[in-house]
């Protein structure tokens, strides 16, 4: 029994070590490229022939932000006869009537804009994008989710790249945050997203590795979408799925780190959990769909390896949860079998991976934020927050591994910007406590006991991990209850 317990615990820590060390690999790439120039996002010359662009706006019950989005897109600086706007509206509430009024007003102003409403929402977002593409006039297709506000120069900073490379299939912009300082929750989310874009996306692209379209704030070549098999709804991350199908077909992607597109971060944790569940489950579904084809493809070994780590990184969540749950049994086992002390000391190598992850996020903040020293102090709390999502995201991983399907649940948006806005009275607020919250609160109590045992047995090296778990599960569980009952 001790051997089985130690084996499971060691396997969980090994997986976490591997994914943590991947942060160190990214830091090495960052050092290699830090003096190099980024891909230009400059505007094209006035004499350039501008391609016809279709802008797609997939909406589903977005009463608070639909008009804001349409207004922003219609302010994009681009010739009106070269810009088609498609509002892909699957709404079942008053959003449909609101969108119809806004679209009618924009048409009278001379905007080429279509309101495409579906009654059945078949295929969810992927189905809406596929239906829109079938009648899109543009050779390029830009996509913005409801919570984004593209700046007027967005198309002039992206479309010219397609004329320089016939196999360029997609250009992705970086997400910026409208409400970064709304709360501690939004600050922590921003830290995680900044690291994804400025380290993961930027470095994968510069190293000519597979990267992904982030579902919004990007431009596709319509031919690339069709060649890759169009939008498909058999995963919850239709963007990641299409990205891999396109790159396996030989299409190239481009990430523009200087092209910032403002967007709204989730302001209540139950909406964030819903978003994280979808992203986590969809990534594992995409891994199941493509890993075999990836390794059969004629690609360099390093590309296959990085892509596999990219697709499977969410396996870290069940490993986090395992390491947490086994903390007390392993602590007690060490007291009964002191001869295993060396084994336990080797497990402390995982600290190296944690330090690499910490540095990964701090360097990102230094690149992006003038107040990076302050935000760097929040990085440990961001890591605790990721730990706190382990229960929610482990369920997502397990459902994906066994092939259990679930609907596409969109993240509520409330038109919350820096300095204003309220969400508590919105009909979109998630006002129920999910069963996973009970597990999170039980883990809060569990780690109070674990810390007491670590102090009792003088196993002080365990306390940093235990404090991270205590804070992560406690913050997530208690905030979930508070936000569900607030209003």
JOPE-V891080 format. One record per residue. N is the residue number from 1. RES is the residue in one small letter. SS is DSSP state (hx for helix, st for strand, lp for the rest). Layout:
N,RES,SS
N,RES,SS
//
This chain:
1,x,lp
2,x,hx
3,x,hx
4,x,hx
5,x,hx
6,x,hx
7,x,hx
8,x,hx
9,x,hx
10,x,hx
11,x,hx
12,x,hx
13,x,hx
14,x,hx
15,x,hx
16,x,hx
17,x,hx
18,x,hx
19,x,hx
20,x,hx
21,x,hx
22,x,hx
23,x,hx
24,x,hx
25,x,hx
26,x,hx
27,x,hx
28,x,hx
29,x,hx
30,x,hx
31,x,hx
32,x,hx
33,x,hx
34,x,lp
35,x,lp
36,x,lp
37,x,lp
38,x,lp
39,x,lp
40,x,lp
41,x,lp
42,x,lp
43,x,lp
44,x,lp
45,x,lp
46,x,lp
47,x,lp
48,x,lp
49,x,lp
50,x,lp
51,x,lp
52,x,lp
53,x,st
54,x,st
55,x,st
56,x,st
57,x,st
58,x,st
59,x,st
60,x,lp
61,x,lp
62,x,lp
63,x,lp
64,x,lp
65,x,lp
66,x,hx
67,x,hx
68,x,hx
69,x,hx
70,x,hx
71,x,hx
72,x,hx
73,x,hx
74,x,hx
75,x,lp
76,x,lp
77,x,lp
78,x,lp
79,x,lp
80,x,hx
81,x,hx
82,x,hx
83,x,st
84,x,st
85,x,st
86,x,st
87,x,st
88,x,st
89,x,st
90,x,lp
91,x,lp
92,x,lp
93,x,lp
94,x,lp
95,x,hx
96,x,hx
97,x,hx
98,x,hx
99,x,hx
100,x,hx
101,x,hx
102,x,hx
103,x,hx
104,x,hx
105,x,hx
106,x,hx
107,x,hx
108,x,hx
109,x,lp
110,x,lp
111,x,lp
112,x,lp
113,x,st
114,x,st
115,x,st
116,x,st
117,x,st
118,x,lp
119,x,lp
120,x,lp
121,x,lp
122,x,lp
123,x,lp
124,x,hx
125,x,hx
126,x,hx
127,x,hx
128,x,hx
129,x,hx
130,x,hx
131,x,hx
132,x,hx
133,x,hx
134,x,hx
135,x,lp
136,x,lp
137,x,lp
138,x,lp
139,x,lp
140,x,st
141,x,st
142,x,st
143,x,st
144,x,lp
145,x,lp
146,x,lp
147,x,lp
148,x,st
149,x,st
150,x,lp
151,x,lp
152,x,lp
153,x,lp
154,x,lp
155,x,lp
156,x,lp
157,x,lp
158,x,lp
159,x,lp
160,x,hx
161,x,hx
162,x,hx
163,x,hx
164,x,hx
165,x,lp
166,x,lp
167,x,lp
168,x,st
169,x,st
170,x,st
171,x,st
172,x,st
173,x,st
174,x,st
175,x,st
176,x,st
177,x,st
178,x,lp
179,x,lp
180,x,lp
181,x,lp
182,x,lp
183,x,lp
184,x,hx
185,x,hx
186,x,hx
187,x,hx
188,x,hx
189,x,hx
190,x,hx
191,x,hx
192,x,hx
193,x,hx
194,x,hx
195,x,hx
196,x,hx
197,x,hx
198,x,hx
199,x,hx
200,x,hx
201,x,hx
202,x,hx
203,x,hx
204,x,hx
205,x,hx
206,x,hx
207,x,lp
208,x,lp
209,x,lp
210,x,lp
211,x,lp
212,x,lp
213,x,lp
214,x,lp
215,x,lp
216,x,lp
217,x,lp
218,x,st
219,x,st
220,x,st
221,x,st
222,x,hx
223,x,hx
224,x,hx
225,x,hx
226,x,hx
227,x,hx
228,x,lp
229,x,lp
230,x,lp
231,x,lp
232,x,lp
233,x,lp
234,x,lp
235,x,lp
236,x,lp
237,x,lp
238,x,hx
239,x,hx
240,x,hx
241,x,hx
242,x,hx
243,x,hx
244,x,hx
245,x,hx
246,x,hx
247,x,hx
248,x,hx
249,x,lp
250,x,lp
251,x,lp
252,x,st
253,x,st
254,x,st
255,x,st
256,x,st
257,x,st
258,x,st
259,x,st
260,x,st
261,x,st
262,x,st
263,x,st
264,x,lp
265,x,lp
266,x,lp
267,x,lp
268,x,lp
269,x,hx
270,x,hx
271,x,hx
272,x,hx
273,x,hx
274,x,hx
275,x,hx
276,x,hx
277,x,hx
278,x,hx
279,x,hx
280,x,hx
281,x,hx
282,x,hx
283,x,hx
284,x,hx
285,x,hx
286,x,hx
287,x,hx
288,x,hx
289,x,hx
290,x,hx
291,x,hx
292,x,hx
293,x,hx
294,x,hx
295,x,hx
296,x,hx
297,x,lp
298,x,lp
299,x,lp
300,x,lp
301,x,hx
302,x,hx
303,x,hx
304,x,hx
305,x,hx
306,x,hx
307,x,hx
308,x,hx
309,x,hx
310,x,hx
311,x,hx
312,x,hx
313,x,hx
314,x,hx
315,x,hx
316,x,hx
317,x,hx
318,x,hx
319,x,hx
320,x,hx
321,x,hx
322,x,hx
323,x,hx
324,x,hx
325,x,hx
326,x,lp
327,x,hx
328,x,hx
329,x,hx
330,x,hx
331,x,hx
332,x,hx
333,x,hx
334,x,hx
335,x,hx
336,x,hx
337,x,lp
338,x,hx
339,x,hx
340,x,hx
341,x,hx
342,x,hx
343,x,hx
344,x,hx
345,x,hx
346,x,hx
347,x,hx
348,x,lp
349,x,lp
350,x,hx
351,x,hx
352,x,hx
353,x,hx
354,x,hx
355,x,hx
356,x,hx
357,x,hx
358,x,hx
359,x,hx
360,x,hx
361,x,hx
362,x,hx
363,x,hx
364,x,hx
365,x,hx
366,x,hx
367,x,hx
368,x,hx
369,x,lp
370,x,lp
371,x,lp
372,x,hx
373,x,hx
374,x,hx
375,x,hx
376,x,hx
377,x,hx
378,x,lp
379,x,hx
380,x,hx
381,x,hx
382,x,hx
383,x,hx
384,x,hx
385,x,hx
386,x,hx
387,x,hx
388,x,hx
389,x,lp
390,x,hx
391,x,hx
392,x,hx
393,x,hx
394,x,hx
395,x,hx
396,x,hx
397,x,hx
398,x,hx
399,x,hx
400,x,hx
401,x,hx
402,x,lp
403,x,lp
404,x,lp
405,x,lp
406,x,lp
407,x,lp
408,x,lp
409,x,lp
410,x,lp
411,x,lp
412,x,lp
413,x,lp
414,x,lp
415,x,lp
416,x,lp
417,x,st
418,x,lp
419,x,lp
420,x,st
421,x,lp
422,x,lp
423,x,lp
424,x,lp
425,x,lp
426,x,lp
427,x,lp
428,x,lp
429,x,lp
430,x,lp
431,x,lp
432,x,lp
433,x,lp
434,x,lp
435,x,hx
436,x,hx
437,x,hx
438,x,hx
439,x,hx
440,x,hx
441,x,hx
442,x,hx
443,x,hx
444,x,hx
445,x,hx
446,x,hx
447,x,hx
448,x,hx
449,x,hx
450,x,hx
451,x,hx
452,x,hx
453,x,hx
454,x,hx
455,x,hx
456,x,hx
457,x,lp
458,x,lp
459,x,lp
460,x,hx
461,x,hx
462,x,hx
463,x,hx
464,x,hx
465,x,hx
466,x,hx
467,x,hx
468,x,hx
469,x,hx
470,x,hx
471,x,hx
472,x,hx
473,x,hx
474,x,hx
475,x,hx
476,x,hx
477,x,hx
478,x,hx
479,x,hx
480,x,hx
481,x,hx
482,x,hx
483,x,hx
484,x,hx
485,x,hx
486,x,lp
487,x,lp
//
